[in-house]
Amino acid sequence: MKQLYCLFIVLALFAGNLFAQQPAQQSAENAPLSLEDCLNIGLERNFDLRIVRNEEIIARNNATRGNAGQLPSIALNGGYSGNYFGNHYTLPNDSTSGTAASYNGTLNAAITAEWTLFNGFSIQSNYARLQELKAMGELNTRMALEDFVANLSAEYYNYIKEQLSLANLKASLEFSQDRL
């Protein structure tokens, strides 16, 4: 019984070591990413870039003649109201009395158009300001993209350099161990 117990312990120890010594298999998930893949993933998922792109879209949508005040504004209003009047009384001797019912209805409609022809060149300056904000949004997007690509590329090549240094250190360690 003692021998069976010892044999079981030895097998358990060796079984754990067997799984620990399996060579690492390179799969598609573990393969290092290329710089192009890193850039594509980063450009899709970076929230700062999403925010800058959304701000550019907002600036582009705001840069219109209507927002600057150059176009007329037209408003259409309408309404309807009605009142119903009717009195009905019950007298103490159980007789009823009342007045004829009446209904009063009112319908109204209005259309208003406004157009500022000249306001001391403020309309033209507002339009120019909106166009400049649009150009700034485009430049901010371009600047954010270029900064992101430059920073990610630098970090990627720093990672590659560190991987090469690690491989060289491992080779040196193996060479030193072989010499001993």
CYANA upper distance limits for C-alpha pairs under 8 A (distance plus 0.5 A):
  1 MET  CA      5 TYR  CA      6.75
  2 LYS  CA      6 CYS  CA      6.78
  3 GLN  CA      7 LEU  CA      6.55
  4 LEU  CA      8 PHE  CA      6.66
  5 TYR  CA      9 ILE  CA      6.93
  6 CYS  CA     10 VAL  CA      6.74
  7 LEU  CA     11 LEU  CA      6.67
  8 PHE  CA     12 ALA  CA      6.66
  9 ILE  CA     13 LEU  CA      6.79
 10 VAL  CA     14 PHE  CA      6.77
 11 LEU  CA     15 ALA  CA      6.42
 12 ALA  CA     16 GLY  CA      6.93
 13 LEU  CA     17 ASN  CA      7.09
 14 PHE  CA     18 LEU  CA      6.65
 15 ALA  CA     19 PHE  CA      7.28
 16 GLY  CA     20 ALA  CA      7.01
 17 ASN  CA     21 GLN  CA      6.75
 18 LEU  CA     22 GLN  CA      7.42
 26 GLN  CA     30 ASN  CA      6.39
 26 GLN  CA     31 ALA  CA      6.72
 27 SER  CA     31 ALA  CA      6.61
 33 LEU  CA     37 ASP  CA      6.47
 33 LEU  CA     38 CYS  CA      6.84
 34 SER  CA     38 CYS  CA      6.79
 35 LEU  CA     39 LEU  CA      6.63
 35 LEU  CA    153 SER  CA      7.54
 35 LEU  CA    156 TYR  CA      7.31
 36 GLU  CA     40 ASN  CA      6.64
 37 ASP  CA     41 ILE  CA      6.65
 38 CYS  CA     42 GLY  CA      6.47
 38 CYS  CA    152 LEU  CA      8.45
 39 LEU  CA     43 LEU  CA      6.42
 39 LEU  CA    149 VAL  CA      7.35
 39 LEU  CA    152 LEU  CA      7.73
 39 LEU  CA    153 SER  CA      8.50
 40 ASN  CA     44 GLU  CA      6.78
 41 ILE  CA     45 ARG  CA      6.65
 42 GLY  CA     46 ASN  CA      6.09
 43 LEU  CA     49 LEU  CA      7.76
 43 LEU  CA    145 LEU  CA      8.49
 45 ARG  CA     50 ARG  CA      8.50
 46 ASN  CA     50 ARG  CA      7.00
 47 PHE  CA     51 ILE  CA      6.66
 48 ASP  CA     52 VAL  CA      6.76
 49 LEU  CA     53 ARG  CA      6.57
 49 LEU  CA    141 THR  CA      7.88
 49 LEU  CA    144 ALA  CA      7.17
 49 LEU  CA    145 LEU  CA      7.48
 50 ARG  CA     54 ASN  CA      6.64
 51 ILE  CA     55 GLU  CA      6.68
 52 VAL  CA     56 GLU  CA      6.74
 52 VAL  CA    137 GLY  CA      8.19
 52 VAL  CA    140 ASN  CA      7.54
 52 VAL  CA    141 THR  CA      6.12
 52 VAL  CA    144 ALA  CA      8.00
 53 ARG  CA     57 ILE  CA      6.81
 53 ARG  CA    141 THR  CA      6.53
 54 ASN  CA     58 ILE  CA      6.72
 55 GLU  CA     59 ALA  CA      6.68
 55 GLU  CA    137 GLY  CA      7.09
 56 GLU  CA     60 ARG  CA      6.60
 56 GLU  CA    134 LYS  CA      7.32
 56 GLU  CA    137 GLY  CA      4.93
 56 GLU  CA    138 GLU  CA      6.39
 56 GLU  CA    140 ASN  CA      8.43
 56 GLU  CA    141 THR  CA      7.42
 57 ILE  CA     61 ASN  CA      6.64
 57 ILE  CA    137 GLY  CA      8.48
 58 ILE  CA     62 ASN  CA      6.63
 59 ALA  CA     63 ALA  CA      6.76
 59 ALA  CA    130 LEU  CA      7.97
 59 ALA  CA    133 LEU  CA      6.67
 59 ALA  CA    134 LYS  CA      5.33
 59 ALA  CA    137 GLY  CA      6.82
 60 ARG  CA    134 LYS  CA      5.70
 60 ARG  CA    137 GLY  CA      8.37
 62 ASN  CA     67 ASN  CA      6.97
 62 ASN  CA    130 LEU  CA      7.28
 62 ASN  CA    134 LYS  CA      8.44
 63 ALA  CA     67 ASN  CA      7.51
 63 ALA  CA     68 ALA  CA      8.28
 63 ALA  CA    127 TYR  CA      7.50
 63 ALA  CA    130 LEU  CA      5.30
 63 ALA  CA    131 GLN  CA      6.01
 63 ALA  CA    133 LEU  CA      8.28
 63 ALA  CA    134 LYS  CA      6.91
 64 THR  CA     68 ALA  CA      7.05
 64 THR  CA    127 TYR  CA      7.70
 64 THR  CA    130 LEU  CA      8.05
 65 ARG  CA     69 GLY  CA      6.83
 65 ARG  CA     70 GLN  CA      5.83
 65 ARG  CA     71 LEU  CA      6.92
 65 ARG  CA    127 TYR  CA      6.86
 66 GLY  CA     70 GLN  CA      6.17
 66 GLY  CA     71 LEU  CA      5.56
 66 GLY  CA     72 PRO  CA      8.34
 67 ASN  CA    127 TYR  CA      8.30
 68 ALA  CA    123 ILE  CA      6.20
 68 ALA  CA    124 GLN  CA      7.97
 68 ALA  CA    126 ASN  CA      5.69
 68 ALA  CA    127 TYR  CA      5.42
 68 ALA  CA    130 LEU  CA      8.02
 69 GLY  CA    116 THR  CA      7.97
 69 GLY  CA    123 ILE  CA      6.29
 69 GLY  CA    126 ASN  CA      8.47
 70 GLN  CA    115 TRP  CA      8.25
 70 GLN  CA    116 THR  CA      7.68
 70 GLN  CA    117 LEU  CA      8.37
 70 GLN  CA    123 ILE  CA      6.73
 70 GLN  CA    124 GLN  CA      8.44
 71 LEU  CA    115 TRP  CA      7.18
 72 PRO  CA    113 ALA  CA      7.34
 72 PRO  CA    114 GLU  CA      6.01
 72 PRO  CA    115 TRP  CA      4.83
 72 PRO  CA    116 THR  CA      7.71
 73 SER  CA    113 ALA  CA      6.21
 73 SER  CA    114 GLU  CA      5.78
 73 SER  CA    115 TRP  CA      6.96
 74 ILE  CA    111 ILE  CA      7.78
 74 ILE  CA    112 THR  CA      6.12
 74 ILE  CA    113 ALA  CA      4.88
 74 ILE  CA    114 GLU  CA      6.97
 75 ALA  CA    111 ILE  CA      6.18
 75 ALA  CA    112 THR  CA      5.53
 75 ALA  CA    113 ALA  CA      6.88
 76 LEU  CA    109 ALA  CA      8.09
 76 LEU  CA    110 ALA  CA      6.35
 76 LEU  CA    111 ILE  CA      4.94
 76 LEU  CA    112 THR  CA      6.87
 77 ASN  CA    109 ALA  CA      6.20
 77 ASN  CA    110 ALA  CA      5.61
 77 ASN  CA    111 ILE  CA      6.73
 78 GLY  CA    107 LEU  CA      8.22
 78 GLY  CA    108 ASN  CA      6.13
 78 GLY  CA    109 ALA  CA      4.67
 78 GLY  CA    110 ALA  CA      6.70
 79 GLY  CA    107 LEU  CA      6.41
 79 GLY  CA    108 ASN  CA      5.85
 79 GLY  CA    109 ALA  CA      6.92
 80 TYR  CA    105 GLY  CA      7.91
 80 TYR  CA    106 THR  CA      6.15
 80 TYR  CA    107 LEU  CA      4.98
 80 TYR  CA    108 ASN  CA      6.89
 81 SER  CA    105 GLY  CA      6.30
 81 SER  CA    106 THR  CA      5.74
 81 SER  CA    107 LEU  CA      7.10
 82 GLY  CA    103 TYR  CA      7.62
 82 GLY  CA    104 ASN  CA      5.99
 82 GLY  CA    105 GLY  CA      4.58
 82 GLY  CA    106 THR  CA      6.55
 83 ASN  CA    103 TYR  CA      6.18
 83 ASN  CA    104 ASN  CA      5.62
 83 ASN  CA    105 GLY  CA      6.89
 84 TYR  CA    101 ALA  CA      7.83
 84 TYR  CA    102 SER  CA      6.41
 84 TYR  CA    103 TYR  CA      4.99
 84 TYR  CA    104 ASN  CA      6.96
 85 PHE  CA    101 ALA  CA      6.04
 85 PHE  CA    102 SER  CA      5.58
 85 PHE  CA    103 TYR  CA      6.65
 86 GLY  CA     98 GLY  CA      8.34
 86 GLY  CA     99 THR  CA      7.03
 86 GLY  CA    100 ALA  CA      6.86
 86 GLY  CA    101 ALA  CA      4.66
 86 GLY  CA    102 SER  CA      6.81
 87 ASN  CA     98 GLY  CA      5.79
 87 ASN  CA     99 THR  CA      6.03
 87 ASN  CA    100 ALA  CA      7.93
 87 ASN  CA    101 ALA  CA      7.57
 88 HIS  CA     96 THR  CA      7.71
 88 HIS  CA     97 SER  CA      6.53
 88 HIS  CA     98 GLY  CA      4.81
 88 HIS  CA     99 THR  CA      7.28
 89 TYR  CA     96 THR  CA      6.11
 89 TYR  CA     97 SER  CA      5.58
 89 TYR  CA     98 GLY  CA      6.12
 90 THR  CA     94 ASP  CA      6.79
 90 THR  CA     95 SER  CA      6.48
 90 THR  CA     96 THR  CA      5.03
 90 THR  CA     97 SER  CA      6.84
 91 LEU  CA     95 SER  CA      5.89
 91 LEU  CA     96 THR  CA      6.38
 91 LEU  CA     97 SER  CA      7.76
118 PHE  CA    123 ILE  CA      8.26
119 ASN  CA    123 ILE  CA      7.17
121 PHE  CA    125 SER  CA      6.73
122 SER  CA    126 ASN  CA      6.44
123 ILE  CA    127 TYR  CA      6.75
124 GLN  CA    128 ALA  CA      6.68
125 SER  CA    129 ARG  CA      6.52
126 ASN  CA    130 LEU  CA      6.68
127 TYR  CA    131 GLN  CA      6.73
128 ALA  CA    132 GLU  CA      6.73
129 ARG  CA    133 LEU  CA      6.71
130 LEU  CA    134 LYS  CA      6.69
131 GLN  CA    135 ALA  CA      6.80
132 GLU  CA    136 MET  CA      6.57
133 LEU  CA    137 GLY  CA      6.62
134 LYS  CA    138 GLU  CA      6.94
135 ALA  CA    139 LEU  CA      6.73
136 MET  CA    140 ASN  CA      6.45
137 GLY  CA    141 THR  CA      6.69
138 GLU  CA    142 ARG  CA      6.77
139 LEU  CA    143 MET  CA      6.48
140 ASN  CA    144 ALA  CA      6.52
141 THR  CA    145 LEU  CA      6.64
142 ARG  CA    146 GLU  CA      6.64
143 MET  CA    147 ASP  CA      6.56
144 ALA  CA    148 PHE  CA      6.54
145 LEU  CA    149 VAL  CA      6.64
146 GLU  CA    150 ALA  CA      6.55
147 ASP  CA    151 ASN  CA      6.53
148 PHE  CA    152 LEU  CA      6.47
149 VAL  CA    153 SER  CA      6.42
150 ALA  CA    154 ALA  CA      6.63
151 ASN  CA    155 GLU  CA      6.70
152 LEU  CA    156 TYR  CA      6.50
153 SER  CA    157 TYR  CA      6.68
154 ALA  CA    158 ASN  CA      6.57
155 GLU  CA    159 TYR  CA      6.61
156 TYR  CA    160 ILE  CA      6.83
157 TYR  CA    161 LYS  CA      6.57
158 ASN  CA    162 GLU  CA      6.69
159 TYR  CA    163 GLN  CA      6.66
160 ILE  CA    164 LEU  CA      6.76
161 LYS  CA    165 SER  CA      6.71
162 GLU  CA    166 LEU  CA      6.59
163 GLN  CA    167 ALA  CA      6.69
164 LEU  CA    168 ASN  CA      6.64
165 SER  CA    169 LEU  CA      6.63
166 LEU  CA    170 LYS  CA      6.67
167 ALA  CA    171 ALA  CA      6.67
168 ASN  CA    172 SER  CA      6.58
169 LEU  CA    173 LEU  CA      6.57
170 LYS  CA    174 GLU  CA      6.69
171 ALA  CA    175 PHE  CA      6.57
172 SER  CA    176 SER  CA      6.53
173 LEU  CA    177 GLN  CA      6.62
174 GLU  CA    178 ASP  CA      6.60
175 PHE  CA    179 ARG  CA      6.81
176 SER  CA    180 LEU  CA      6.98
